[in-house]
């Protein structure tokens, strides 16, 4: 089951389970703006960033999203901007 991490690894923006977010196969998680700055490529594994599925609200109580925040301080140096 996906963790549904609560933030963007690059800019630390909050990402609710219903928000649009992008993940790689290791579940590194990014907001749409950072995904675009990274040209759709994960700076950690070089994998493709794809849209994270949205967990139905009726399933969140039994399967809550992660509360663990991951933020890579060097991510901004890897963006194309």
KADA-V128078 format. One record per residue. PHI is phi in whole degrees, -180 to 180 (none if undefined). PSI is psi as a letter, one per 40 degrees, with the letter a starting at -180 (* if undefined). D_FIRST is the distance of its C-alpha to the first C-alpha in Angstrom with 1 decimal. Layout:
{{PHI/PSI/D_FIRST} {PHI/PSI/D_FIRST}}
This chain:
{{none/h/0.0} {-65/i/3.8} {-72/d/6.5} {55/g/8.9} {-62/i/11.8} {-86/e/15.0} {-154/i/17.5} {-80/h/18.9} {-66/d/19.4} {-90/d/22.8} {-109/e/24.5} {66/e/22.5} {-66/i/22.5} {-67/h/20.4} {-131/h/17.5} {-71/i/16.5} {-56/d/13.4} {-92/e/15.8} {-77/i/17.5} {-69/h/17.7} {-148/i/16.1} {-126/i/15.7} {-133/i/13.4} {-101/a/14.2} {-69/e/12.3} {-98/e/12.1} {70/f/10.7} {-59/h/14.3} {-122/h/14.7} {-138/i/18.0} {-76/i/20.0} {-58/d/21.9} {-63/d/25.1} {-69/d/23.9} {-57/d/22.2} {-67/d/25.6} {-64/d/27.5} {-90/e/25.4} {57/f/26.2} {74/e/22.6} {-120/h/22.3} {-67/h/20.2} {-74/e/22.9} {-89/d/21.0} {-122/e/20.2} {68/e/22.2} {-83/i/19.3} {-73/h/19.2} {-94/h/17.6} {-122/i/16.1} {-64/h/15.3} {-75/h/12.0} {-66/i/11.1} {-96/h/12.0} {-78/h/10.2} {-57/i/13.1} {-55/d/15.1} {-68/e/15.4} {-102/e/11.8} {-68/d/11.9} {-64/d/14.1} {-81/d/12.0} {-134/g/8.7} {-70/i/10.4} {-72/i/9.9} {-67/i/11.0} {-107/e/14.8} {-83/h/15.4} {-89/h/17.4} {-121/h/17.9} {-141/h/21.2} {-99/h/23.1} {-63/d/26.7} {-88/e/27.9} {-60/d/25.6} {-63/d/28.4} {-78/e/30.8} {-98/e/28.6} {-80/i/28.6} {-81/e/31.3} {-79/*/33.0}}
